[in-house]
């Protein structure tokens, strides 16, 4: 049995990959990204999020908002009015994440054609 990449120990891999995987699992979901993008331009109310995030149910929006708030990415502000007014705002950490996501979108748009071509080439050479 050969050991291919002896430059990285298991411990180093765990220390580097696990936090990345954990964060990506939380924020890379379809609904989380939609909520983060919708809230990126200022405080937003629940009903606005429901309208902006296409296809999300009220239950899923509630769960997503709670998860993002728990992770420190959203701040929920309740105003003492009748009926209560609730707004969601990105934290500084979430604004930084939004910038990173925008960079990833830029990268994907720049390389979309190359990725499509690579897939075609791969599929053509590996199809039985």
C-alpha positions as CSV (number, residue, x, y, z in Angstrom):
1,X,0.0,0.0,0.0
2,X,1.5,3.3,-1.0
3,X,1.0,6.6,0.7
4,X,0.5,9.3,-1.9
5,X,0.4,12.7,0.0
6,X,2.7,12.3,2.9
7,X,3.0,16.1,3.3
8,X,-0.4,16.3,5.1
9,X,-1.0,14.4,8.3
10,X,-4.5,13.2,9.2
11,X,-4.5,15.7,12.1
12,X,-3.6,18.6,9.8
13,X,-6.4,17.5,7.4
14,X,-9.0,17.4,10.2
15,X,-7.9,20.7,11.6
16,X,-8.1,22.4,8.2
17,X,-11.0,20.6,6.5
18,X,-13.5,20.1,9.4
19,X,-14.2,23.8,10.2
20,X,-14.6,24.5,6.5
21,X,-17.0,21.6,6.0
22,X,-19.0,22.7,9.1
23,X,-19.4,26.3,7.9
24,X,-20.1,25.3,4.3
25,X,-22.8,22.9,5.5
26,X,-24.5,25.7,7.4
27,X,-24.4,28.5,4.8
28,X,-24.2,26.8,1.5
29,X,-27.8,25.5,1.5
30,X,-30.2,26.8,-1.0
31,X,-32.3,28.6,1.5
32,X,-29.4,30.1,3.6
33,X,-27.8,31.7,0.6
34,X,-31.1,33.1,-0.6
35,X,-31.8,34.6,2.9
36,X,-28.3,36.1,3.1
37,X,-28.5,37.6,-0.3
38,X,-32.0,39.0,0.4
39,X,-30.9,40.6,3.7
40,X,-27.6,41.9,2.3
41,X,-29.2,45.3,1.3
42,X,-30.4,46.2,4.7
43,X,-33.0,45.2,7.3
44,X,-35.7,43.0,5.9
45,X,-39.0,41.7,7.3
46,X,-40.2,38.1,7.4
47,X,-42.8,38.7,4.7
48,X,-40.3,40.4,2.4
49,X,-38.0,37.4,2.8
50,X,-40.8,35.1,2.1
51,X,-41.5,37.0,-1.2
52,X,-37.8,37.3,-2.1
53,X,-36.6,33.8,-1.5
54,X,-38.5,32.0,-4.3
55,X,-40.1,28.7,-3.3
56,X,-39.4,28.7,0.4
57,X,-42.1,27.7,2.8
58,X,-42.9,29.6,6.0
59,X,-41.7,26.7,8.1
60,X,-38.4,26.4,6.2
61,X,-37.9,30.2,6.3
62,X,-38.4,30.2,10.1
63,X,-35.9,27.3,10.5
64,X,-33.4,29.0,8.3
65,X,-33.7,32.3,10.1
66,X,-33.2,30.6,13.4
67,X,-30.2,28.7,12.2
68,X,-28.5,31.8,10.7
69,X,-29.3,33.8,13.9
70,X,-27.8,31.0,16.0
71,X,-24.7,31.0,13.9
72,X,-24.2,34.7,14.4
73,X,-25.0,35.7,10.8
74,X,-28.3,37.4,11.4
75,X,-29.7,39.8,14.1
76,X,-33.4,39.6,14.8
77,X,-34.9,42.8,16.1
78,X,-38.4,42.9,17.5
79,X,-40.1,46.3,17.7
80,X,-42.7,46.8,20.4
81,X,-45.6,47.7,18.1
82,X,-49.0,46.1,17.5
83,X,-48.7,43.9,15.6
84,X,-45.0,43.3,16.5
85,X,-42.6,44.4,13.7
86,X,-39.6,42.0,13.3
87,X,-36.6,42.8,11.1
88,X,-33.5,40.7,10.2
89,X,-30.2,42.3,9.5
90,X,-26.8,40.7,8.5
91,X,-24.1,40.9,11.1
92,X,-20.6,42.1,10.1
93,X,-19.5,38.5,9.8
94,X,-22.4,37.8,7.4
95,X,-21.6,40.8,5.3
96,X,-18.0,39.5,4.9
97,X,-19.5,36.1,4.0
98,X,-21.7,37.8,1.4
99,X,-18.7,39.4,-0.2
100,X,-17.0,36.0,-0.4
101,X,-20.1,34.5,-1.9
102,X,-20.1,37.3,-4.5
103,X,-16.5,36.5,-5.3
104,X,-17.4,32.8,-5.8
105,X,-20.3,33.8,-8.1
106,X,-17.8,36.0,-10.1
107,X,-15.5,33.0,-10.3
108,X,-18.3,30.7,-11.5
109,X,-19.4,33.1,-14.2
110,X,-15.8,33.5,-15.5
111,X,-15.2,29.8,-15.6
112,X,-18.7,28.5,-16.6
113,X,-17.8,27.9,-20.2
114,X,-14.6,26.1,-19.3
115,X,-16.3,23.9,-16.8
116,X,-19.0,23.0,-19.3
117,X,-16.4,22.2,-21.9
118,X,-14.4,20.0,-19.4
119,X,-17.6,18.1,-18.6
120,X,-18.4,17.4,-22.2
121,X,-14.8,16.2,-22.8
122,X,-14.9,14.0,-19.7
123,X,-18.3,12.6,-20.6
124,X,-17.2,11.9,-24.1
125,X,-14.1,10.0,-23.0
126,X,-15.7,8.0,-20.1
127,X,-19.1,7.1,-21.6
128,X,-19.3,3.2,-22.0
